[in-house]
Amino acid sequence: MTDRRPGPGGPAPDGADARDARDAPAARPYRDVSLWLDQVADDGDRLEPRPGLDRATDADVVVVGGGLTGLWTAYYLTAADPTLDVLVVEQEVVGFGASGRNGGWCSALFPTSAAGLARRHGTPAALAMRAAMRATLDEVERVVAVEDLRCDLVRGGTVTLARTTPQLARARAEAAEAERWGDRLDLLGAEDARRRLAGRGTLGGTWTPDCLRVQPARLVRGLARVVERRGARVAERTRAVEVAPGRVVVEHAGRRADVRARWVVRATEAWTARLPGTRRAVAPVYSLMVATEPLPEDVWEGIGLAEAETFSDHRHLVVYGQRTADGRLAFGGRGAPYHWGSAIRPGSDREPTVFAALERTLRDLLPQLGAARVTHRWGGPLGIARDWHASVGADPRGLAWAGGYVGDGVATTNLAGRTLADLVTGRDTALTRLPWVGHRSRPWEPEPLRWLGINAGLRAAALADVEERLTDRPSAVARVMAPLTGH
């Protein structure tokens, strides 16, 4: 969420009235949801909701969710068959969810490792999935160029620093493993790693070319305009209250309506947990971000990221960042608690203790920041399947779905959209034979087991990093947790 205070030491605007306002989405300015939506508002996008849907209608395909999964699906459906009547319904505005809040990594990462895919589906299937993820970056670049989507897309790759001996061992192991699956992951010595990103205490690292830096809200909102030009309908402030094969019940301004379609596509990611019948399909877990003011060029000369690399390090509790097109550092990470009952509330976008930890982590990593102000703080939920395995599929009765990206969704949504378009139109292609197609994750445990297990896992990741700093040896805790996270 945008922070309008004069500086990090300013008074906190967090009285009871402010909390109530945060918990009332209709009253909250959309530009305050993230830095990215704040920037599109500065671009001249007024973020005013499109007309909602409050009366019965029919369509060939109704897509539930106006994020990247839903809009990529609409894009490829309208390309495959321009005569299709495609309707997208979004409960807030396009880009309100993870598609307008994420870290801006359009990467070839997939939540299940290649080795994990091979164990489940076989080596040829794992190789095909890895190749499809790498090819997806080329496809995103192609569409962005063809459609003139001005979203700050740059192929700078990802640099991941190793700052402890155990992190360096993981960097070496990952670089060796990547070659087996056709991925390029260069092992960097200390000097080469610092040349890309001059992080404190850098011992080495890795670099892959397979990541695009992107401003995600510009991408998703530009994509919505493209699908509208192609004839698709987009209804906003229209919440799906029931999703079933061939039918969606929506609500707008207190009025409910039936939407009938040959196909319904559920593209709701973390918000899937709010729908009847799918409340345990994914767990919404929050990831939070901060962003600095634009930094002067001399500071950037001391930091690096000259090629617009995205960045991380080899710790267990995930962190991620990018150098934005306007010269900010945007930095995020996990660590926010999972909320009882898979709750998703606007107030959970702001966890002051997590923001403070992120700022400490960022300044520890990059002391070159000095007294640079943090101007934006925001967050949101991502969807995690019980086995950390994203999936896409279609029930022949007329219900298709995709999701469970675990934060690796900016590129994976494009692959999902292309695959869903093939499934819905009945085409048998290389995409429809990928191993994530038709995969079914078992449901999450009921409460209180879900709450206990997920939060224990978050704490274990943090504990593993502390353990490694203290012992300078690979974490025993992390070794125990690895099989539970798709590795």
Rosetta blueprint (number, residue, H / E / L):
1 M L
2 T E
3 D L
4 R L
5 R L
6 P L
7 G L
8 P L
9 G L
10 G L
11 P L
12 A L
13 P L
14 D L
15 G L
16 A H
17 D H
18 A H
19 R H
20 D H
21 A H
22 R H
23 D L
24 A L
25 P H
26 A H
27 A H
28 R L
29 P L
30 Y H
31 R H
32 D H
33 V H
34 S L
35 L H
36 W H
37 L H
38 D H
39 Q H
40 V H
41 A H
42 D H
43 D L
44 G L
45 D L
46 R L
47 L L
48 E L
49 P L
50 R L
51 P L
52 G L
53 L L
54 D L
55 R L
56 A L
57 T E
58 D E
59 A E
60 D E
61 V E
62 V E
63 V E
64 V E
65 G L
66 G L
67 G L
68 L H
69 T H
70 G H
71 L H
72 W H
73 T H
74 A H
75 Y H
76 Y H
77 L H
78 T H
79 A H
80 A H
81 D L
82 P L
83 T L
84 L L
85 D L
86 V E
87 L E
88 V E
89 V E
90 E L
91 Q L
92 E L
93 V L
94 V L
95 G L
96 F L
97 G L
98 A H
99 S H
100 G H
101 R L
102 N L
103 G L
104 G L
105 W E
106 C E
107 S E
108 A L
109 L L
110 F L
111 P L
112 T L
113 S L
114 A H
115 A H
116 G H
117 L H
118 A H
119 R H
120 R H
121 H H
122 G L
123 T H
124 P H
125 A H
126 A H
127 L H
128 A H
129 M H
130 R H
131 A H
132 A H
133 M H
134 R H
135 A H
136 T H
137 L H
138 D H
139 E H
140 V H
141 E H
142 R H
143 V H
144 V H
145 A H
146 V H
147 E L
148 D L
149 L L
150 R L
151 C L
152 D L
153 L L
154 V E
155 R L
156 G L
157 G L
158 T E
159 V E
160 T E
161 L E
162 A E
163 R L
164 T L
165 T H
166 P H
167 Q H
168 L H
169 A H
170 R H
171 A H
172 R H
173 A H
174 E H
175 A H
176 A H
177 E H
178 A H
179 E H
180 R H
181 W L
182 G L
183 D L
184 R L
185 L L
186 D E
187 L E
188 L E
189 G E
190 A H
191 E H
192 D H
193 A H
194 R H
195 R H
196 R H
197 L E
198 A L
199 G L
200 R L
201 G L
202 T L
203 L L
204 G E
205 G E
206 T E
207 W E
208 T E
209 P L
210 D L
211 C E
212 L E
213 R E
214 V L
215 Q L
216 P H
217 A H
218 R H
219 L H
220 V H
221 R H
222 G H
223 L H
224 A H
225 R H
226 V H
227 V H
228 E H
229 R H
230 R L
231 G L
232 A L
233 R E
234 V E
235 A E
236 E L
237 R L
238 T L
239 R E
240 A E
241 V E
242 E E
243 V E
244 A E
245 P L
246 G L
247 R E
248 V E
249 V E
250 V E
251 E E
252 H E
253 A L
254 G L
255 R E
256 R E
257 A E
258 D E
259 V E
260 R E
261 A E
262 R E
263 W E
264 V E
265 V E
266 R E
267 A L
268 T L
269 E H
270 A H
271 W H
272 T H
273 A H
274 R H
275 L L
276 P L
277 G L
278 T L
279 R L
280 R L
281 A L
282 V L
283 A E
284 P E
285 V E
286 Y E
287 S E
288 L E
289 M E
290 V E
291 A E
292 T E
293 E L
294 P L
295 L L
296 P L
297 E H
298 D H
299 V H
300 W H
301 E H
302 G H
303 I H
304 G E
305 L L
306 A L
307 E L
308 A L
309 E L
310 T E
311 F E
312 S E
313 D E
314 H L
315 R L
316 H L
317 L L
318 V L
319 V E
320 Y E
321 G E
322 Q E
323 R E
324 T L
325 A L
326 D L
327 G L
328 R L
329 L E
330 A E
331 F E
332 G E
333 G E
334 R L
335 G L
336 A L
337 P L
338 Y L
339 H L
340 W H
341 G H
342 S H
343 A L
344 I L
345 R L
346 P H
347 G H
348 S H
349 D H
350 R L
351 E L
352 P H
353 T H
354 V H
355 F H
356 A H
357 A H
358 L H
359 E H
360 R H
361 T H
362 L H
363 R H
364 D H
365 L H
366 L L
367 P H
368 Q H
369 L H
370 G L
371 A L
372 A L
373 R L
374 V E
375 T E
376 H E
377 R E
378 W E
379 G E
380 G E
381 P E
382 L E
383 G E
384 I E
385 A L
386 R L
387 D L
388 W L
389 H L
390 A L
391 S E
392 V E
393 G E
394 A E
395 D E
396 P L
397 R L
398 G L
399 L E
400 A E
401 W E
402 A E
403 G E
404 G L
405 Y L
406 V L
407 G L
408 D L
409 G H
410 V H
411 A H
412 T H
413 T H
414 N H
415 L H
416 A H
417 G H
418 R H
419 T H
420 L H
421 A H
422 D H
423 L H
424 V H
425 T L
426 G L
427 R L
428 D L
429 T L
430 A L
431 L H
432 T H
433 R H
434 L L
435 P L
436 W L
437 V E
438 G L
439 H L
440 R L
441 S L
442 R L
443 P L
444 W L
445 E L
446 P L
447 E L
448 P L
449 L H
450 R H
451 W H
452 L H
453 G H
454 I H
455 N H
456 A H
457 G H
458 L H
459 R H
460 A H
461 A H
462 A H
463 L H
464 A H
465 D H
466 V H
467 E H
468 E H
469 R H
470 L H
471 T H
472 D L
473 R L
474 P L
475 S L
476 A H
477 V H
478 A H
479 R H
480 V H
481 M H
482 A H
483 P H
484 L H
485 T H
486 G L
487 H L
